[in-house]
Amino acid sequence: MTFQTLAKAGVVLALAGAMAGCSSWDNMSHRQKSAVTGAGIGGVAGAVVTGGGILGTVGGAAIGGVIGDQVGKNR
């Protein structure tokens, strides 16, 4: 396996772990749910745009989380 393959697998596992951590989804506010959803979508988009790059994935998740938080604030 190459380093890039291992990095992609690590990113997928990290995202899966983050989603599994949302078992308390029912106790979250709308704003928190929006931030988590935005982070997930942003992470996937960042991975696609950068070809699975770790920095792109993490950056996309961070930006997506901020955008999701702001969108959720208005509801």
CYANA upper distance limits for C-alpha pairs under 8 A (distance plus 0.5 A):
  1 MET  CA      5 THR  CA      6.76
  1 MET  CA      6 LEU  CA      7.39
  2 THR  CA      6 LEU  CA      6.94
  3 PHE  CA      7 ALA  CA      6.54
  4 GLN  CA      8 LYS  CA      6.68
  4 GLN  CA     52 GLY  CA      8.25
  4 GLN  CA     53 GLY  CA      8.50
  5 THR  CA      9 ALA  CA      6.71
  6 LEU  CA     10 GLY  CA      6.60
  7 ALA  CA     11 VAL  CA      6.74
  7 ALA  CA     52 GLY  CA      8.31
  7 ALA  CA     53 GLY  CA      8.33
  7 ALA  CA     54 ILE  CA      7.45
  8 LYS  CA     12 VAL  CA      6.74
  8 LYS  CA     52 GLY  CA      6.33
  8 LYS  CA     53 GLY  CA      8.12
  8 LYS  CA     54 ILE  CA      8.16
  9 ALA  CA     13 LEU  CA      6.64
 10 GLY  CA     14 ALA  CA      6.56
 11 VAL  CA     15 LEU  CA      6.68
 11 VAL  CA     54 ILE  CA      7.67
 11 VAL  CA     57 THR  CA      8.17
 12 VAL  CA     16 ALA  CA      6.60
 13 LEU  CA     17 GLY  CA      6.54
 14 ALA  CA     18 ALA  CA      6.67
 15 LEU  CA     19 MET  CA      6.70
 15 LEU  CA     40 GLY  CA      7.65
 16 ALA  CA     20 ALA  CA      6.60
 17 GLY  CA     21 GLY  CA      6.64
 18 ALA  CA     22 CYS  CA      7.34
 19 MET  CA     23 SER  CA      8.43
 24 SER  CA     28 MET  CA      7.30
 25 TRP  CA     33 LYS  CA      7.77
 28 MET  CA     32 GLN  CA      6.39
 28 MET  CA     33 LYS  CA      6.80
 29 SER  CA     33 LYS  CA      6.80
 30 HIS  CA     34 SER  CA      6.64
 30 HIS  CA     72 GLY  CA      6.50
 30 HIS  CA     73 LYS  CA      8.45
 30 HIS  CA     75 ARG  CA      7.91
 31 ARG  CA     35 ALA  CA      6.76
 31 ARG  CA     68 GLY  CA      8.04
 31 ARG  CA     69 ASP  CA      6.06
 31 ARG  CA     70 GLN  CA      8.19
 31 ARG  CA     71 VAL  CA      8.04
 31 ARG  CA     72 GLY  CA      4.55
 31 ARG  CA     73 LYS  CA      5.95
 31 ARG  CA     75 ARG  CA      8.20
 32 GLN  CA     36 VAL  CA      6.78
 32 GLN  CA     69 ASP  CA      7.15
 32 GLN  CA     72 GLY  CA      7.86
 33 LYS  CA     37 THR  CA      6.61
 33 LYS  CA     72 GLY  CA      8.24
 34 SER  CA     38 GLY  CA      6.44
 34 SER  CA     65 GLY  CA      8.23
 34 SER  CA     68 GLY  CA      5.22
 34 SER  CA     69 ASP  CA      6.24
 34 SER  CA     71 VAL  CA      7.53
 34 SER  CA     72 GLY  CA      5.75
 35 ALA  CA     39 ALA  CA      6.58
 35 ALA  CA     64 GLY  CA      7.85
 35 ALA  CA     65 GLY  CA      5.00
 35 ALA  CA     66 VAL  CA      6.99
 35 ALA  CA     67 ILE  CA      7.67
 35 ALA  CA     68 GLY  CA      4.70
 35 ALA  CA     69 ASP  CA      4.86
 35 ALA  CA     70 GLN  CA      8.42
 35 ALA  CA     72 GLY  CA      7.71
 36 VAL  CA     40 GLY  CA      6.77
 36 VAL  CA     65 GLY  CA      6.64
 36 VAL  CA     68 GLY  CA      7.78
 37 THR  CA     41 ILE  CA      6.71
 37 THR  CA     65 GLY  CA      7.82
 37 THR  CA     68 GLY  CA      7.34
 38 GLY  CA     42 GLY  CA      6.32
 38 GLY  CA     61 ALA  CA      7.74
 38 GLY  CA     64 GLY  CA      4.89
 38 GLY  CA     65 GLY  CA      5.22
 38 GLY  CA     66 VAL  CA      8.02
 38 GLY  CA     67 ILE  CA      7.09
 38 GLY  CA     68 GLY  CA      5.03
 38 GLY  CA     69 ASP  CA      8.17
 39 ALA  CA     43 GLY  CA      6.40
 39 ALA  CA     60 GLY  CA      7.74
 39 ALA  CA     61 ALA  CA      4.66
 39 ALA  CA     62 ALA  CA      6.60
 39 ALA  CA     63 ILE  CA      7.64
 39 ALA  CA     64 GLY  CA      4.97
 39 ALA  CA     65 GLY  CA      4.52
 39 ALA  CA     66 VAL  CA      8.21
 39 ALA  CA     68 GLY  CA      7.74
 40 GLY  CA     44 VAL  CA      6.83
 40 GLY  CA     61 ALA  CA      6.59
 40 GLY  CA     64 GLY  CA      7.83
 40 GLY  CA     65 GLY  CA      8.25
 41 ILE  CA     45 ALA  CA      6.60
 41 ILE  CA     61 ALA  CA      7.62
 41 ILE  CA     64 GLY  CA      7.14
 42 GLY  CA     46 GLY  CA      6.42
 42 GLY  CA     57 THR  CA      8.00
 42 GLY  CA     59 GLY  CA      8.48
 42 GLY  CA     60 GLY  CA      4.86
 42 GLY  CA     61 ALA  CA      4.95
 42 GLY  CA     62 ALA  CA      7.82
 42 GLY  CA     63 ILE  CA      7.15
 42 GLY  CA     64 GLY  CA      4.85
 42 GLY  CA     65 GLY  CA      7.77
 43 GLY  CA     47 ALA  CA      6.64
 43 GLY  CA     56 GLY  CA      8.21
 43 GLY  CA     57 THR  CA      5.15
 43 GLY  CA     58 VAL  CA      6.59
 43 GLY  CA     59 GLY  CA      7.75
 43 GLY  CA     60 GLY  CA      5.14
 43 GLY  CA     61 ALA  CA      4.44
 43 GLY  CA     62 ALA  CA      8.17
 43 GLY  CA     64 GLY  CA      7.74
 44 VAL  CA     48 VAL  CA      6.71
 44 VAL  CA     57 THR  CA      7.08
 44 VAL  CA     60 GLY  CA      7.93
 44 VAL  CA     61 ALA  CA      8.12
 45 ALA  CA     49 VAL  CA      6.60
 45 ALA  CA     57 THR  CA      7.85
 45 ALA  CA     60 GLY  CA      7.01
 46 GLY  CA     50 THR  CA      6.60
 46 GLY  CA     52 GLY  CA      8.23
 46 GLY  CA     53 GLY  CA      8.39
 46 GLY  CA     56 GLY  CA      5.24
 46 GLY  CA     57 THR  CA      4.90
 46 GLY  CA     58 VAL  CA      7.87
 46 GLY  CA     59 GLY  CA      7.35
 46 GLY  CA     60 GLY  CA      4.98
 46 GLY  CA     61 ALA  CA      7.75
 47 ALA  CA     51 GLY  CA      6.21
 47 ALA  CA     52 GLY  CA      4.80
 47 ALA  CA     53 GLY  CA      6.38
 47 ALA  CA     54 ILE  CA      7.77
 47 ALA  CA     56 GLY  CA      6.30
 47 ALA  CA     57 THR  CA      5.02
 47 ALA  CA     60 GLY  CA      8.13
 48 VAL  CA     52 GLY  CA      6.56
 49 VAL  CA     56 GLY  CA      7.95
 50 THR  CA     56 GLY  CA      6.17
 50 THR  CA     57 THR  CA      8.15
 52 GLY  CA     56 GLY  CA      7.94
 52 GLY  CA     57 THR  CA      7.44
 53 GLY  CA     57 THR  CA      6.67
 54 ILE  CA     58 VAL  CA      6.60
 55 LEU  CA     59 GLY  CA      6.32
 56 GLY  CA     60 GLY  CA      6.33
 57 THR  CA     61 ALA  CA      6.65
 58 VAL  CA     62 ALA  CA      6.67
 59 GLY  CA     63 ILE  CA      6.63
 60 GLY  CA     64 GLY  CA      6.32
 61 ALA  CA     65 GLY  CA      6.43
 62 ALA  CA     66 VAL  CA      6.86
 63 ILE  CA     67 ILE  CA      6.72
 64 GLY  CA     68 GLY  CA      6.44
 65 GLY  CA     69 ASP  CA      6.52
 66 VAL  CA     70 GLN  CA      6.79
 67 ILE  CA     71 VAL  CA      6.66
 68 GLY  CA     72 GLY  CA      6.49
 69 ASP  CA     73 LYS  CA      6.66
 70 GLN  CA     74 ASN  CA      7.55
 71 VAL  CA     75 ARG  CA      8.04
